[in-house]
Amino acid sequence: MYRLPIAYHGRASSIVISGTDIVRPRGQAHPSGGSTPYFGPTLKLDFELEMATIVGPGNELGKPVDINNAEDHIFGLVLMNDWSARDIQAWEYIPLGPFLGKSFGTTISPWIVTLEALEPFASQAPKRDPPPLPYLTEKVSKSYDISLEVHIKPAGHEDSGVVTRTNLNHLYWTLTQQLAHHTINGCNLRPGDLLGTGTVSGPERESGGCLLELTWNGQNALS
């Protein structure tokens, strides 16, 4: 989406610290032919490589955060895995969604790295085309050069393998644009709120931020 950083509201109840076991979720998935929908454990469990903003002061209800003051409302960042059940998600998002395809678990790192600590890694944000609307136009548009990678260790194996490498600076929208847009309708943010960046994918096929992208929805094998 080149006009606005689209998002959806989530929940706090199933956000857990890295290392917490995630139980494979159950739900409905696409019916085959004219049959009733499949119900059972997800057959397409996926990770989503993300980072997330931890909100600092926040804003009052009805008072949006100005884009050029948005950085003052970011305390720091965490790593985030926004687990997804792709088959459940694909069936339920036809009318609305996502719901059960996402809500069973989100994993975050047990530490918060402040923006001050990340300042040495600040980089120029990518050029937006078309130019953002005025409320999303920043005097200083900043990203962060943070290398990210995902390892998967199959059951019964001692070693893990790297399946993707990417960088936070591939995000189209900056953290501050995401935060300011979230509040432009008057929605209030509170200290400690968690704002996921969305999947961090690079320009190459092998830098996809989830299995859905890396395998092109299961069409290509991934070793």
N, C-alpha and C positions, 0 to 999 in steps of 0.2 A: 504494500500500500504506500504510494508515493505522496499522498496528500495528508495523512495523519497517522500517528503511531497507534494503530488499533489494538485493543486489549479487551479483557473481560475480568469481571470481579471473581474472586475466589473465596477461599476459606482458610482459617488459621488452625483448625482442629487437627489436621493430618500433616502439618509441617513438622518434620522430624530432623534430628541431627544425623549427619553422615555416620554410617555404620549401623543404623537401625534397620532391622529386617523389614522388608516390604512383602506383605502377603499378596500373592497373585489375585487380582480382583475378579469377581464374577459379574456378569451382566448380560444384556441382550446384544446380539450382533445381527448383521445382515441376513435375512432369510435367503435361501437358495431357491430360485424359481418362484413358485407360488406357495411355498411352505411357510409355516410360522417362523418367527425369528429364532435363531439359535440362542439358547441360554446356557451359560456355563462359564468356566474360567476363560479369561482372555487368551486368544491364540496369537496375539500380536502385541506382546508387551514391549514397550520402547522406552528409551531414555530421551531426555531433551537437555542438551548441554546449554546451560544458561548461567548468567550471573544475576544478582538481584540487589537492588538499592534498599538500604535500611533508612527509613525516614527519620529525620532529626526533629526540629521544632514542629513542623506541620503548619496547617492553616485553619482559620475559622470557617465554619460552614457558611457558604455563600460568598466567600472572599477568595478568588483564584490567586495562585502564586504567579507573579510576573516571571516571564521566561529568564530575564537577566538577574533575578534573585533566586532562581530555583536551586542553584548550587548550595545556598545557605540552608536548604532544607534536606540535604543529603548528609547523613552521618558517615556512612561508609558502604562497602560492598561485601557480599558473600558469594561463594560459589553455590550453584543451585542445579539440581537435577529434577526437572518437572516431569516425573514419570507419566507415561501415557499408555492407555490401552487402545490401540489404534482401531481395532474392529468395533469395540463398543463405541468409541468416539465417532467413527464414520456413520454408524447407524443413528445415533441420537442427535447429531448436529444438523440433520436434514431440516428439522423444524427450528431447533434452538441450539442447545449444546454450547460447549462441552459440559458434561455433568459427571456421570459415573466414570467416564473415560479419563478423567483427570483427578477427581477428588480423593482417590484412595491413598495418595501419598506424594509428598514433595520433600526432597532431601536437601538440606543446606549444610554448608561447612560450619564447624563449631566456633569459628572466629569471625570477627568483623574487621576488615581492613579500612581504615579511615581514608577519606579523600586526601587529607594532608600527606599520609604515607604514600599515596599513589601519585602524587604530583610529579615526581621524577619520571613517571611513565606516561605523562600526558602527551597527546598527539593531536594533530589536526583532524577534525571530523571529516568524513567523506562529503563531497559536494552533493547537494540535493537538487534534483531536476525532475519536476519543476521546482522553483524556489518556494519555500514554505510560506504560508500566510503570515502576516505581521506578528500575530501572537506567538508564533513558533520561531520567529527569526531572532537569532542570538547575536549579540555584539561579539562574543567569543564563543565559537562552536568547538567544543573539546571532546575528544575521545581518549581512550587509554590503550597503550600498547601492552596488552596482557596475553601471553601465549596460553592457550588452552588445549588440552588433549583428553581423550577418553580411552581407558583401558577396559577390556572385557576379559574376565577369567572364566572359561567354561567349567561346568561342574566336572570334578574328577581330574582337573589339570592343576599343576603346581604353579605354572607361569601364566601371566596375563599377556595379552597382545594389544598394541595400539590400533584402534580402528579409525580414529580421526584426529586431525590437528587443525586448529583454527586460531583466531585471535579476536579479542573483544573489539578491536578497532574496525572490524568488518560490519558492525551494527550500522544500519542506515540512519536510525534516529539516535540522538544522544540521550544520555541518562536524564539530563535536565529538560530536554524536550518532552520526554516521556512523562516526567513528573508534572511539568506545567500543563500539558494536555489533560492529564488525569484530573486536574483541579479546575479546568477552564469553565466547567458547568457549575462550579460552586461546591463540588464534592470536597469534603474536609479530609485531610490526612492527619494521622496522629503519630506521635513518637513511637518508633518500633514497627510501623507498618512495613510490609515487605512488598516491593514492586519488582517482579521478574522482568528481565530484559526481553524475553522471547528467545527462541532458539538462535544461538550464535553460529552461523554457518559462513564458511569462506566461499570464494568464487569458484573453486575447483570442486568437481564431483566428490573427491576423496576428503574434502573438508566440510562435509555436511555435518550438522550438529545433532543428528538423530538417525536411527536405523531406517526410518521411512525415506529419508533423503539418500542415505548412503547406498541403499539397495534398490532405490527407485520403486518403493512399495513392494519389495519382495521379488522384483523381476530379475535383479542381479545378485549373484551369490557374494557373500562377504566372508573372507577367510579370517 
